[in-house]
Amino acid sequence: MNEKLVKELADKRTKCMVYTRVMGYHRPIESFNLGKKGEHKQRVKFIEKCCSSTNC
């Protein structure tokens, strides 16, 4: 079913630019070399938890 939906909406899809913060500035991942792309995939992402004393 997903493949069928992707084919039906193929003409509406657009390229998505993904940026990451490197050394204090934002940079598109597509400009990374092969080694840097591999390093980016191995990064550990975290989710910041809200503290109970504030309304999040």
Beta strands, then each sheet from edge to edge (+ up, - down):
strand 1: 19-22
strand 2: 25-28
sheet 1: 1+ 2-
end
